[in-house]
Amino acid sequence: MSSDLVRPADALWWQVYPLGFTGATAEPAHRLPRITAWLDYLVETGWNGLALGPVFAASTHGYDTVDHLRIDPRLGDRADLDALIAAAHQRGVRVLLDGVFNHVGAEHPVFQAVLAGGPEHPDNELFRIDWSADDPTWDCFEGHRQLVTLNHDSPRVVDWIADVMLHWLDAGIDGWRLDAAYAVPTTFWAQVVRRVRDRHPDAYLLGEVIHGDYAGFVAESGIDSVTQYELWKAIWSSIVDHNWHELVWTLGRHDEFVRHFRPWTFIGNHDVTRIVTQVGDPRIAGHALVLLSTLAGTPAVYYGDEQALTGVKEERIGGDDAIRPEYPASPADLPDHGLAPGGTALRRLHQALLGLRHRHPWLASARTEVLTVTGDLLVYRQVAQGHTGPGPEPRLVVALNLAAEPVADVPLGDDDAEVLVVSAADDGVGQGDPAAVPLAGSVAGVRAMVPARGWLIAAPR
């Protein structure tokens, strides 16, 4: 892992699904360079991490791997990936690969050889196959027969997955997203992680975990982080239902998680309905982005969310297509208004809020103190943990208003304060003028007007 780059846990990530982003078809082609063409856009928006979805040879959507050591010919070849990694590192950008290690595709040659060879085949132990009937059956991922579960009790599977992870870490990647990590025993991960850490002690390992004991999973497996789905759900549903109380309850759990590990936070990814669709419009999506940018964790933005793209995740064959679209060949092909209505303004808001995050790196492990909460209004303070430098501990105050009318006289705490960023005026998308926010001082501190369907972020002077 390159020592001159930011720690992956401290990075701000752009998540890209390569097969969709590049418009991949069944025809082999060198498409990974289309992602390389967007690296300057990535940096200019404020990210310094690139989290790639599946890039290995697969039969369909990429999560049905048939060769972990070969780049999917629909995306290109090893030279294309090497060039992408090198170009990213030259720009100070970390690179994460997606590892599908719970299962393989049914077309994987090893699995096909076992089916042909029967229960006596030497690789039979790599899978969980029931040979008792005329036609063999096998454990599969969540009922998908084409996704064949590996036998994680086998030491040979430990060796297999550890060798794959080390192969690509040796090639220069900075870490792994472990797909469907929740479906794999933590005892298996612990064995693999020990092997990986022996050679790459700083490799960043992120597990996809939907629910359950997040802190326990991290502790037992030895990985660095898990996906904070609880926070994702609470953010969008609190906004939709005008019920900040749900989020406040979740923030209590989130604070506890942060005491043990740095959660991977997000408001969109390749498996969920896009945030603009979820909350109704790009302006209100700004509330979700403010939360992502100011709450503790390792924040990730899914490609297209910064451009106000819409899309519904559906539970059917092809139900992911709408949330995994093709991007233009390069940023030069972006329309002036962006890829969707409000796209350019929302991207500029990402630049402003990611910039704020860079200027306040302590937010990554900050403690949240709720100051005011109603159905429509939430005011919270972020406080640095473990501050040892001169002066008072760093703090920011965030106020979010879902009501159709502005809220006056909102307390921003006991200190004199200045507004750093505020939502756009006149119900527009993006950011407005902080100097235009009415502030009033009193013995109880500073009070502000929070715009209708708007928000602001303030800091002590």
C-alpha positions as CSV (number, residue, x, y, z in Angstrom):
1,M,0.0,0.0,0.0
2,S,1.4,3.4,-1.0
3,S,2.5,5.4,2.1
4,D,2.1,8.8,0.5
5,L,-1.7,8.4,0.1
6,V,-4.4,9.1,2.6
7,R,-5.4,6.1,4.8
8,P,-8.3,4.3,3.2
9,A,-10.4,4.6,6.3
10,D,-9.9,8.4,6.0
11,A,-10.7,8.6,2.3
12,L,-13.9,9.9,0.7
13,W,-15.0,7.2,-1.8
14,W,-16.7,7.2,-5.2
15,Q,-18.3,3.8,-5.8
16,V,-18.5,2.7,-9.5
17,Y,-20.1,-0.4,-11.0
18,P,-17.7,-0.9,-13.9
19,L,-19.9,-3.1,-16.2
20,G,-22.7,-0.5,-16.1
21,F,-20.5,2.6,-16.0
22,T,-18.7,1.6,-19.2
23,G,-21.8,0.4,-21.0
24,A,-20.3,-3.1,-21.3
25,T,-21.9,-5.5,-23.7
26,A,-21.1,-9.2,-24.3
27,E,-18.4,-8.2,-26.9
28,P,-14.9,-8.1,-25.4
29,A,-13.4,-4.6,-25.4
30,H,-11.0,-2.4,-23.5
31,R,-13.5,-0.5,-21.5
32,L,-11.7,0.1,-18.2
33,P,-9.9,3.1,-19.7
34,R,-13.3,4.8,-19.7
35,I,-13.1,4.8,-15.9
36,T,-9.5,6.2,-16.0
37,A,-10.9,9.1,-18.1
38,W,-13.0,10.1,-15.1
39,L,-10.3,10.2,-12.5
40,D,-9.7,14.0,-12.7
41,Y,-13.5,14.5,-12.3
42,L,-13.3,12.3,-9.3
43,V,-10.6,14.4,-7.7
44,E,-12.2,17.7,-8.7
45,T,-15.4,16.6,-7.0
46,G,-13.6,15.9,-3.7
47,W,-13.1,12.2,-3.6
48,N,-9.7,10.5,-3.0
49,G,-10.9,6.9,-3.2
50,L,-12.3,4.7,-6.1
51,A,-14.3,1.7,-5.0
52,L,-14.8,-0.5,-8.0
53,G,-17.5,-3.1,-8.4
54,P,-16.7,-6.5,-10.0
55,V,-13.9,-6.5,-12.6
56,F,-13.1,-10.2,-12.8
57,A,-14.3,-12.6,-15.5
58,A,-18.0,-13.5,-14.9
59,S,-20.9,-14.8,-16.9
60,T,-23.5,-12.0,-16.3
61,H,-23.6,-9.2,-13.7
62,G,-20.1,-9.7,-12.3
63,Y,-21.1,-11.3,-9.0
64,D,-21.0,-14.7,-10.6
65,T,-17.2,-14.9,-10.9
66,V,-15.6,-17.6,-13.2
67,D,-12.0,-16.6,-12.8
68,H,-10.7,-14.4,-9.9
69,L,-7.3,-13.9,-11.6
70,R,-8.5,-12.7,-15.0
71,I,-10.1,-9.3,-15.9
72,D,-13.5,-9.6,-17.4
73,P,-13.0,-9.4,-21.2
74,R,-16.0,-7.1,-21.4
75,L,-13.9,-4.6,-19.5
76,G,-10.4,-5.3,-20.9
77,D,-7.3,-7.0,-19.5
78,R,-4.8,-6.9,-16.8
79,A,-2.9,-4.0,-18.5
80,D,-6.0,-1.9,-18.4
81,L,-6.5,-2.4,-14.6
82,D,-2.8,-1.8,-13.9
83,A,-3.0,1.5,-15.8
84,L,-6.2,2.5,-13.9
85,I,-4.5,1.7,-10.6
86,A,-1.4,3.6,-11.5
87,A,-3.3,6.6,-12.8
88,A,-5.4,6.7,-9.6
89,H,-2.4,6.5,-7.3
90,Q,-0.7,9.3,-9.3
91,R,-3.6,11.5,-8.4
92,G,-3.6,10.5,-4.7
93,V,-6.6,8.2,-5.1
94,R,-6.9,4.8,-3.3
95,V,-8.4,1.8,-5.2
96,L,-10.7,-0.8,-3.7
97,L,-11.8,-4.0,-5.5
98,D,-15.0,-6.0,-5.0
99,G,-14.3,-9.6,-4.0
100,V,-17.1,-12.1,-4.3
101,F,-15.8,-14.9,-2.0
102,N,-19.0,-16.3,-0.7
103,H,-19.8,-18.0,-4.0
104,V,-18.8,-18.4,-7.6
105,G,-20.7,-18.6,-10.8
106,A,-22.1,-21.9,-11.8
107,E,-20.0,-21.7,-15.0
108,H,-16.8,-21.6,-13.0
109,P,-14.5,-24.3,-14.5
110,V,-13.7,-25.9,-11.2
111,F,-17.3,-26.3,-10.3
112,Q,-18.1,-27.7,-13.7
113,A,-15.2,-30.2,-13.4
114,V,-16.6,-31.3,-10.1
115,L,-20.1,-31.8,-11.5
116,A,-18.6,-33.8,-14.4
117,G,-16.3,-35.9,-12.1
118,G,-18.8,-36.7,-9.3
119,P,-18.4,-36.9,-5.6
120,E,-14.9,-38.5,-5.9
121,H,-13.5,-35.5,-7.7
122,P,-10.6,-34.1,-5.6
123,D,-12.1,-30.6,-5.7
124,N,-15.5,-31.7,-4.4
125,E,-14.6,-30.4,-1.0
126,L,-14.5,-26.8,-2.3
127,F,-18.3,-26.8,-2.5
128,R,-21.4,-28.1,-0.6
129,I,-22.9,-30.5,-3.1
130,D,-25.6,-33.1,-2.2
131,W,-25.0,-36.2,-4.4
132,S,-27.7,-38.3,-2.8
133,A,-30.2,-37.9,-5.5
134,D,-30.0,-38.7,-9.3
135,D,-29.3,-35.0,-10.0
136,P,-26.9,-33.2,-7.6
137,T,-28.0,-30.1,-5.7
138,W,-25.8,-27.6,-4.1
139,D,-25.8,-24.8,-1.6
140,C,-26.3,-21.5,-3.4
141,F,-26.5,-17.8,-2.5
142,E,-30.0,-16.7,-1.4
143,G,-31.7,-19.2,-3.6
144,H,-29.9,-18.3,-6.8
145,R,-28.8,-21.6,-8.3
146,Q,-26.3,-19.9,-10.6
147,L,-24.4,-18.6,-7.5
148,V,-22.7,-21.6,-6.0
149,T,-21.7,-21.3,-2.3
150,L,-18.2,-22.2,-1.4
151,N,-17.4,-24.6,1.5
152,H,-15.9,-22.2,4.0
153,D,-15.1,-25.0,6.3
154,S,-12.5,-26.3,3.9
155,P,-8.8,-25.2,4.5
156,R,-8.4,-25.2,0.8
157,V,-11.0,-22.5,0.4
158,V,-9.2,-20.4,3.0
159,D,-6.0,-20.8,0.9
160,W,-7.9,-20.1,-2.4
161,I,-9.5,-16.8,-1.2
162,A,-6.4,-15.6,0.7
163,D,-4.2,-16.3,-2.4
164,V,-6.7,-14.3,-4.6
165,M,-6.7,-11.3,-2.2
166,L,-2.9,-11.3,-1.9
167,H,-2.5,-11.6,-5.7
168,W,-4.3,-8.3,-6.3
169,L,-2.9,-6.6,-3.2
170,D,0.6,-7.4,-4.6
171,A,-0.6,-5.9,-7.9
172,G,-1.2,-2.6,-6.2
173,I,-4.8,-2.3,-5.0
174,D,-5.3,-0.8,-1.6
175,G,-8.0,-3.1,-0.2
176,W,-11.2,-5.1,-0.7
177,R,-14.9,-4.8,-0.4
178,L,-16.0,-8.3,0.7
179,D,-19.3,-9.0,-1.1
180,A,-22.0,-10.8,1.0
181,A,-19.6,-11.0,3.9
182,Y,-22.5,-11.5,6.2
183,A,-23.2,-14.9,4.6
184,V,-19.7,-16.2,5.5
185,P,-18.6,-17.4,9.0
186,T,-16.4,-14.8,10.8
187,T,-14.1,-17.7,11.6
188,F,-13.4,-18.1,7.9
189,W,-12.7,-14.4,7.5
190,A,-10.4,-14.4,10.6
191,Q,-8.2,-17.1,9.0
192,V,-8.1,-15.2,5.6
193,V,-7.4,-11.9,7.3
194,R,-4.5,-13.3,9.2
195,R,-2.9,-14.4,6.0
196,V,-3.6,-11.1,4.3
197,R,-2.3,-9.0,7.2
198,D,1.0,-11.0,7.3
199,R,1.9,-9.6,3.9
200,H,-0.2,-6.5,3.7
201,P,-0.7,-5.2,7.2
202,D,-2.3,-2.0,6.0
203,A,-4.8,-3.5,3.5
204,Y,-8.3,-2.0,4.0
205,L,-10.9,-4.7,4.3
206,L,-14.6,-3.7,4.2
207,G,-17.4,-6.3,4.6
208,E,-20.9,-6.1,3.2
209,V,-23.1,-6.6,6.3
210,I,-26.8,-5.7,6.1
211,H,-27.8,-5.9,9.8
212,G,-26.9,-7.6,13.0
213,D,-24.0,-7.1,15.4
214,Y,-21.7,-4.8,13.3
215,A,-19.1,-4.3,16.1
216,G,-19.0,-8.0,16.9
217,F,-18.6,-8.9,13.2
218,V,-15.6,-6.6,12.9
219,A,-14.0,-7.9,16.1
220,E,-14.5,-11.6,15.3
221,S,-13.5,-11.3,11.6
222,G,-10.5,-8.9,11.9
223,I,-11.7,-6.7,9.0
224,D,-11.7,-2.9,9.3
225,S,-15.3,-2.0,8.6
226,V,-18.8,-3.0,7.5
227,T,-21.5,-1.3,5.5
228,Q,-23.7,0.9,7.7
229,Y,-27.1,-0.1,6.3
230,E,-28.9,1.0,9.5
231,L,-27.8,4.6,9.0
232,W,-28.6,4.4,5.3
233,K,-32.2,3.3,6.0
234,A,-32.7,5.8,8.8
235,I,-31.5,8.7,6.7
236,W,-33.9,8.3,3.7
237,S,-36.9,7.0,5.7
238,S,-36.6,9.9,8.2
239,I,-36.6,12.3,5.3
240,V,-39.5,10.7,3.5
241,D,-41.7,10.3,6.7
242,H,-40.7,13.7,8.1
243,N,-39.6,11.8,11.2
244,W,-36.2,12.8,12.4
245,H,-36.8,10.8,15.6
246,E,-36.0,7.6,13.7
247,L,-32.6,9.0,12.7
248,V,-31.9,10.2,16.2
249,W,-32.4,6.7,17.6
250,T,-30.1,5.3,14.9
251,L,-27.5,8.0,15.6
252,G,-27.2,6.6,19.2
253,R,-26.3,3.2,17.8
254,H,-24.0,4.8,15.2
255,D,-22.0,6.6,17.9
256,E,-21.5,3.3,19.7
257,F,-20.3,1.7,16.5
258,V,-17.8,4.5,16.0
259,R,-16.2,3.7,19.4
260,H,-15.2,0.3,18.0
261,F,-14.6,0.8,14.3
262,R,-15.1,3.3,11.4
263,P,-18.3,2.4,9.7
264,W,-18.6,2.7,5.9
265,T,-21.4,5.2,5.4
266,F,-23.5,5.8,2.3
267,I,-26.8,7.0,0.9
268,G,-26.7,5.0,-2.3
269,N,-25.0,2.0,-3.8
270,H,-25.3,-0.6,-6.6
271,D,-28.1,-2.5,-4.8
272,V,-30.6,0.2,-3.7
273,T,-33.0,2.7,-5.2
274,R,-31.2,6.0,-5.9
275,I,-31.4,8.7,-3.2
276,V,-33.0,11.3,-5.4
277,T,-35.8,8.8,-6.3
278,Q,-36.1,7.6,-2.7
279,V,-36.6,11.1,-1.2
280,G,-38.4,12.7,-4.1
281,D,-36.2,15.4,-5.6
282,P,-32.6,16.7,-5.8
283,R,-33.1,19.5,-3.3
284,I,-34.2,17.1,-0.5
285,A,-31.4,14.7,-1.5
286,G,-29.1,17.5,-0.2
287,H,-30.3,16.8,3.3
288,A,-29.1,13.2,3.0
289,L,-25.7,14.4,1.6
290,V,-25.3,16.9,4.5
291,L,-25.8,14.0,6.9
292,L,-23.3,11.8,5.0
293,S,-20.7,14.6,4.9
294,T,-20.9,15.5,8.6
295,L,-21.6,12.2,10.4
296,A,-18.7,10.0,11.6
297,G,-17.6,7.2,9.3
298,T,-15.9,6.5,5.9
299,P,-18.3,8.1,3.4
300,A,-19.0,6.7,0.0
301,V,-21.1,8.2,-2.9
302,Y,-22.4,6.0,-5.6
303,Y,-21.7,7.2,-9.1
304,G,-24.6,9.1,-10.6
305,D,-25.9,10.3,-7.2
306,E,-23.8,13.4,-7.5
307,Q,-25.4,14.0,-10.9
308,A,-29.0,13.7,-9.5
309,L,-29.7,10.5,-11.4
310,T,-32.9,8.6,-10.6
311,G,-33.5,4.9,-10.6
312,V,-35.6,2.2,-8.8
313,K,-34.2,-1.1,-7.6
314,E,-36.6,-3.9,-8.5
315,E,-36.6,-7.5,-7.3
316,R,-36.7,-9.1,-10.7
317,I,-34.3,-10.2,-13.5
318,G,-32.8,-7.0,-14.8
319,G,-34.1,-5.1,-11.8
320,D,-30.7,-3.6,-11.2
321,D,-30.3,-2.1,-14.7
322,A,-31.9,1.3,-13.8
323,I,-29.4,1.9,-11.0
324,R,-26.3,0.8,-12.9
325,P,-26.4,3.0,-16.0
326,E,-23.7,3.9,-18.5
327,Y,-21.8,7.2,-18.0
328,P,-20.5,9.3,-20.9
329,A,-17.1,8.4,-22.3
330,S,-15.5,11.3,-20.5
331,P,-16.4,14.3,-18.4
332,A,-16.1,16.4,-21.6
333,D,-19.3,14.8,-22.8
334,L,-21.4,16.0,-19.8
335,P,-24.2,18.3,-20.7
336,D,-24.1,21.8,-19.1
337,H,-27.1,20.9,-16.9
338,G,-25.5,17.6,-15.8
339,L,-26.8,14.1,-16.4
340,A,-30.2,14.9,-14.9
341,P,-32.2,17.9,-13.9
342,G,-30.3,19.6,-11.1
343,G,-27.2,17.5,-11.8
344,T,-24.7,20.3,-12.1
345,A,-25.9,22.1,-9.0
346,L,-25.9,18.8,-7.0
347,R,-22.4,18.0,-8.1
348,R,-21.3,21.5,-6.9
349,L,-22.9,20.8,-3.6
350,H,-20.9,17.6,-3.4
351,Q,-17.8,19.7,-4.0
352,A,-18.7,22.1,-1.2
353,L,-19.6,19.4,1.3
354,L,-16.7,17.1,0.5
355,G,-14.4,20.1,0.7
356,L,-15.8,20.8,4.2
357,R,-15.2,17.2,5.1
358,H,-11.5,17.5,4.0
359,R,-11.1,20.7,6.1
360,H,-12.6,19.0,9.1
361,P,-11.0,15.5,9.1
362,W,-11.9,15.0,12.7
363,L,-15.5,14.4,11.6
364,A,-14.6,10.9,10.6
365,S,-14.7,9.9,14.3
366,A,-16.8,12.7,15.8
367,R,-19.4,12.3,18.5
368,T,-23.0,13.4,17.7
369,E,-25.0,15.5,20.2
370,V,-28.6,16.1,19.3
371,L,-29.7,19.6,20.3
372,T,-33.2,19.8,18.9
373,V,-35.5,17.2,17.3
374,T,-39.1,17.3,16.0
375,G,-40.6,15.6,13.0
376,D,-39.4,18.3,10.6
377,L,-36.4,19.9,12.4
378,L,-33.2,18.3,13.5
379,V,-30.3,20.2,15.0
380,Y,-27.2,18.3,16.0
381,R,-23.6,19.1,17.0
382,Q,-20.5,17.1,15.9
383,V,-17.7,17.1,18.5
384,A,-14.2,15.9,17.9
385,Q,-13.2,12.9,20.0
386,G,-9.8,12.8,21.7
387,H,-8.9,16.4,21.0
388,T,-5.5,17.2,22.5
389,G,-4.4,20.3,20.5
390,P,-4.6,23.9,21.6
391,G,-7.9,25.6,22.0
392,P,-11.4,24.2,22.4
393,E,-12.4,20.9,20.8
394,P,-13.5,21.3,17.2
395,R,-17.3,21.4,16.7
396,L,-19.8,21.9,13.9
397,V,-23.6,22.4,14.2
398,V,-25.9,21.1,11.6
399,A,-29.6,22.1,11.2
400,L,-32.0,20.3,8.8
401,N,-35.5,21.5,8.1
402,L,-38.1,19.4,6.2
403,A,-41.0,21.8,6.6
404,A,-42.4,23.9,3.8
405,E,-41.8,27.0,5.8
406,P,-38.6,28.4,7.3
407,V,-37.9,27.9,11.0
408,A,-36.8,31.0,12.8
409,D,-34.8,31.3,16.0
410,V,-33.2,27.9,15.8
411,P,-30.5,27.6,18.5
412,L,-27.0,26.7,17.2
413,G,-25.4,26.2,20.6
414,D,-23.8,28.3,23.3
415,D,-21.1,29.9,21.1
416,D,-20.8,32.7,18.7
417,A,-21.1,31.0,15.3
418,E,-20.7,31.5,11.6
419,V,-22.6,29.7,8.8
420,L,-20.2,27.7,6.6
421,V,-22.7,26.2,4.1
422,V,-26.4,26.7,3.5
423,S,-29.0,25.3,1.1
424,A,-30.0,27.2,-2.0
425,A,-32.6,29.9,-1.8
426,D,-36.0,29.7,-3.4
427,D,-36.3,25.9,-3.2
428,G,-33.4,25.5,-5.6
429,V,-30.9,22.6,-5.7
430,G,-27.4,23.0,-4.2
431,Q,-26.0,25.7,-2.0
432,G,-26.8,29.3,-1.2
433,D,-25.0,32.3,0.3
434,P,-24.0,31.7,4.0
435,A,-23.8,35.5,4.5
436,A,-27.5,35.8,3.8
437,V,-28.5,33.6,6.7
438,P,-30.1,35.8,9.5
439,L,-28.3,35.3,12.8
440,A,-29.2,36.7,16.2
441,G,-27.1,36.6,19.3
442,S,-28.3,36.3,22.9
443,V,-27.0,35.2,26.3
444,A,-28.0,31.7,25.2
445,G,-25.8,31.8,22.1
446,V,-26.5,32.2,18.4
447,R,-29.9,31.5,16.8
448,A,-30.5,31.2,13.1
449,M,-33.2,31.1,10.4
450,V,-33.2,27.6,8.7
451,P,-34.6,27.8,5.2
452,A,-37.8,26.1,4.1
453,R,-36.9,22.5,3.0
454,G,-33.4,23.6,3.7
455,W,-30.4,23.1,6.0
456,L,-27.2,24.9,7.2
457,I,-23.9,24.0,8.7
458,A,-22.3,26.4,11.3
459,A,-19.1,26.5,13.3
460,P,-18.0,28.4,16.4
461,R,-16.0,31.5,15.6
